[in-house]
């Protein structure tokens, strides 16, 4: 049976809103992580969510607009996530607000988000003139060009872990990284599509890559926030394969000037580097 995430109540998603251009931290709307984790039946996750903001602007003491790119690091053990539209509105509320310098803006972001999420949120802001992030393709073996068995076409588009299987007759222990660029899920409130590249790294018995691709495709009509989708993938892989090491990293395309990149790992809290994928 597919795991359905309950629709969050009282969010700003899909509603007509008034855009404030004066600093207002009350616009931030937390959503309990337990909403998605209760649906999965698993609360044992390690990692972080990396958010990037590309539409951040405020006024300096002389009233001159300043622009920056923001990067937020939200630990997976925070009790809540921030609803993405509310973060867009919050970031927009700086537009006509005078700030002493970029450090003051950074302090507001860190304090306001940490207070609402129940964990320390790390904030990195770079003036646009200094932002030189390199676009890259995810490392590993791309699943997208695989030829699926002719007698086993994809026919499930709502999470189906029965596709997950080991390579038959293999007892090798391997360390592999796979990725796909065709992942799609749906917003649990608006039904809008969310596109992503998803990378999976593991150490353990050999996983059948064609089954892994079929499984990831089965999210195509699944309704879940980015974080919940990644945690469900992580949970299903852990349940199916019991690997010695497991990581799932998803780079979602931006919406409203924000991209969200959940990372879950069996052994560390953040990846070696924060990937900015080509579509971001």
N, C-alpha and C positions, 0 to 999 in steps of 0.2 A: 504494500500500500504506500502511495506517495505521502510524504510528510508535508503537511500544509501549515504554513505559518499564519497564525491569527492576524487579522487586519488590525493594526494599531489604531486606537481611538483618539479623536481630538487632535489630529495632526493638521499641519497647514497644507499638506500635499493635496493637489487637485482643487484647492479653494482660491477664490479671488482674494488677494491680499493688498494691503496698503504698504508701499515701500517707504520706509523711514530713512532719512539721510542724516539723522542725528543719533549719536552713539546710544544704543539701547540693549544692554545685556539680557533684558527680559524677553527678547525675541528668541533666545536659544531654547530649544525644546528637547529635553532628554527622552529617550525611549529605553526601557529596561532591556538589557541583554537577555534576561530570563524569558522574554516573550518568544524569541526564536529558539533558545536552548531548551525550554520546556517542550516545545514541539518536537525537537530532535530526540529528547530524552537523554541529553548529555550536557554536563556543565564543566567538563575537564578540558580546558583549552589554554594553550600558551601561545603568545605572540603579540601582535599589535595591528592596529589599523593606521595606515599612512594616508593622510588627506592632503591634497595639494589645492591651493586657491590661486586662481589666475586673474581674479577681478577685484583686487584689493586696492583701495585708494582712500586718502584722507587729506586734510589740509595742514600745512605747517603753520608756525606762528605768524607768518606773513600772509597767510591765506592762499598760498600756492599749492596746488594739488600735488600729492606725492603718490607714486605707484610702487607696488611690490608684489612679489610672488611669495605665498606662504606655504609652509609645510608643517603639518600637525602630526604628532606621534601620540596615538592613543593606546595605552596598554590594554591587552585583551582581558585583564582582570578588573577593569573598571566596571561599575555596576550598570552603566548605561552607555548608549551611543547617542550622538546628536542627530536628530532628524535633518536631512541634508538641506531641505528648503529653508529651515529655520537658520541654519548656518549661513546660507546665502544672504538671507535678510539681515542677519547680525553683521556680517562683513560689509554689506551695503550701508549699514547705519553709520559707518565711519566717514562716509563720503563728504559731508559738510561739517565735520567735527574737527576742530583744531587740536593737534597733538604736538607736544614739544619736539619729539623725534621718533624714529622708528622703534626705539626701545620702549617707549611708552605704549605704543600700539601693541607690541609683543607682550608686554606685561598684562595689558587688558585681556588679550586672547588667552594667555596662559591661566590667569586667575579665574576668568569667567568660565572657561571650559572645565578646568579642574574642579571647580566648585560644583558644577552640575553633573559631572560624570563620576565623581567619587574616586578620582585617581589623578596623579600628576600628569598633565598633558604638556609635552614638550613642544615648543613653538620655535620655528626658524623662519625669519622673514629676510628676504633679500631684495634690495632695490632692483627694479627691473633692469637697470643699466648694468647690474652685476650678475644677473641670472644667466648662466650658461649651461644649463642641464643638457646632457647628451641623450638623444633618442637612441634606443637600442631594441633589438629583438631579444626575446627571452632565450636563455641558453637551453640546450638540451635537444632532444629529438622531437621534431614536429609531427604531431599525430594526423594533421589535416590531410596529408596526401595518401594515407593508408587506403588500401583496397579492402573493403569489408567483405566477408564471405557472401557469395551470391545467394546462399540459402538462409542468410541471417541479416536481412536489411533492418535499418533502424525503424522501429514502429512505435516506440514509447517516447513521449515528449513531456512527461511529468515524472520526475526523479525515479529511476528504476535501478537500484543497486544489484539486481540479479544479473546485470551485464558484467559485473566485476568477476574476473576469474584469473587463476594462475595459468601460466604456460603449461600445457599438458606434458606429462612425463619428464619434467625438469625438476631437479633437486638443487640447482645452482643457487648460491647466494650472490646477488648482484647489487650494485649501486647505480641507479639510473635516474635520469631526469627527462620527463616528457612535458610538452606543452601543446596547447591548442589555441587558435585565434578565433574559433567559431562559437565560443560559449555565448549563450544568451539566457537571461532570466527575465522576469517581469516584476515591476514594482508592486508590492502587495496592496497598495492603496489605489494608485492610478491605473495600473495595468500597463504602463509604458515600458517598452523594452530596454533592458540594460545589457550592453555588449561588453565583452571582456576577453582578454587573453589570460589563460590559466596555466600555471606551471606546477607540476607535481614532482617532487624528488623523494626517493625512498631507498632504503637498504633492506633487503630481505629476499624471499623467494621471488622468482621472476613473475611479473605481472603481464598478462596478455594485453598488448597495446591496443588491439582492435576493440576488445571489450571495454577498455578504459575510455576510448573515444566514444563508443556508443553510450556509455554511462554519462559522460559529460554533455553529450548532445541531448540526453533525456531531460535536462533542465530547461529546455527551450520554452516551455509554457509554465514553468514553476514560478509561483509568486513568493518572493522572499527578498529581504534587504541583502545588500552585498555581503555583509558580515555573516548573516545566517546561511547564505548559500555556501560560502567557503567553509564554515564550520560543519555544515552537513556533509560536504565532500570529504572533509578531514575525518569526520566520524565514520562515514561509510567505508572509507579506505582502511581505517584502523580496525573496524569490525571484520571486514572481509579478509584482510591479509595479515594482520598483527605484525607489521614490519618492525625491524629493529630501529629504524629511523624513518620519520615521515615529515614532509613539509608541503604545504599548499599555499600558493601565492597567486593572487588574482589582481590584474590591473584593469580596472573598469574605465571605459571612456568617460570623458567629463560630461556633466550636465550642470547647467547654471554656473559655468566657470569653475566647477569643482570636480576633481576625480578622486575616487576612493580605492584604496589598495590594501585589502585585508591579507594578513600573513599569519599562518598558524604552523606551529612547529612542535615536535616532540622533545626538543632539547635546547632551544634558544628563544629569545624574546624578539629578535629582529634579524632581518637578513643581512648579509655582508654589505649589500648596497641596495638602495631604493631604486628600482627600475622605473624609468619613464618610457613606456612602450610607445611604438610609432604612432598609434592613433590617439595618444594623449597630448 
